[in-house]
Amino acid sequence: MAGHLIPVPVDKPALEALAGSTGGTAYTAASGDQLQHAYDDLGKQVGTKTARRDQTAAVTGLALLLALGAAGASLVWFRVLP
């Protein structure tokens, strides 16, 4: 099948039913301009949101674990602990 195009017909009723059951919209595009319009509509409906989150607790916890590891290694290195 490598290099061969296999045409697959579009099942419009199934796509429209799926869009309707999920609260979406079914689009049909016969040209590049119509396809661009459909993507423009999608771009207005779908978006991202950037949110800042406080990482102080995670960084402090990691620093504490590293400090405890260093303290334990020091006790073993200087033979304070067997």
C-alpha positions in Angstrom: 0.0 0.0 0.0 3.0 2.3 0.2 2.7 5.1 -2.4 -0.9 4.3 -3.3 -3.8 6.6 -2.7 -6.9 4.9 -1.4 -10.0 7.2 -1.6 -12.2 7.0 1.4 -15.7 8.5 1.1 -16.8 10.9 3.8 -19.8 9.7 5.9 -21.5 13.1 6.3 -24.5 11.8 8.3 -22.2 10.1 10.8 -20.1 13.2 11.2 -23.1 15.5 11.6 -24.6 13.1 14.2 -21.3 13.1 16.1 -21.0 16.9 16.0 -24.6 17.2 17.1 -24.3 14.8 20.0 -21.2 16.5 21.3 -22.4 20.0 20.9 -20.1 20.7 18.0 -20.5 21.9 14.5 -20.0 19.8 11.3 -18.2 21.6 8.5 -18.0 20.9 4.8 -15.3 22.5 2.8 -15.1 22.1 -1.0 -12.3 24.7 -1.4 -9.3 26.0 0.4 -11.1 29.2 1.3 -14.0 27.3 2.8 -11.5 25.2 4.7 -9.7 28.3 6.0 -13.0 29.7 7.2 -13.8 26.4 9.1 -10.3 26.6 10.8 -10.9 30.3 11.6 -14.2 29.3 13.3 -12.5 26.5 15.2 -9.7 28.9 16.3 -12.4 31.1 17.9 -13.9 28.2 19.8 -10.7 26.5 21.0 -8.0 28.2 22.9 -5.4 27.9 25.5 -4.9 29.7 28.8 -1.5 30.3 30.4 -1.6 30.3 34.2 1.2 31.0 36.6 1.5 28.5 39.5 3.5 28.9 42.7 6.4 26.4 42.7 7.8 27.5 46.1 6.7 24.4 48.0 8.1 22.0 45.4 11.5 23.8 45.2 11.7 24.1 49.0 10.9 20.4 49.4 13.5 19.4 46.9 16.1 21.6 48.5 15.3 20.0 51.9 15.7 16.5 50.5 19.1 17.4 49.0 20.3 19.0 52.2 19.3 16.0 54.2 21.0 13.7 51.7 24.2 15.8 51.9 24.0 15.8 55.8 23.6 12.0 55.8 26.5 11.5 53.4 28.7 13.8 55.5 27.9 11.8 58.6 28.9 8.6 56.8 32.0 10.2 55.2 33.4 11.5 58.5 32.5 8.2 60.2 30.1 9.8 62.7 27.7 7.0 61.7 28.8 3.5 61.0 
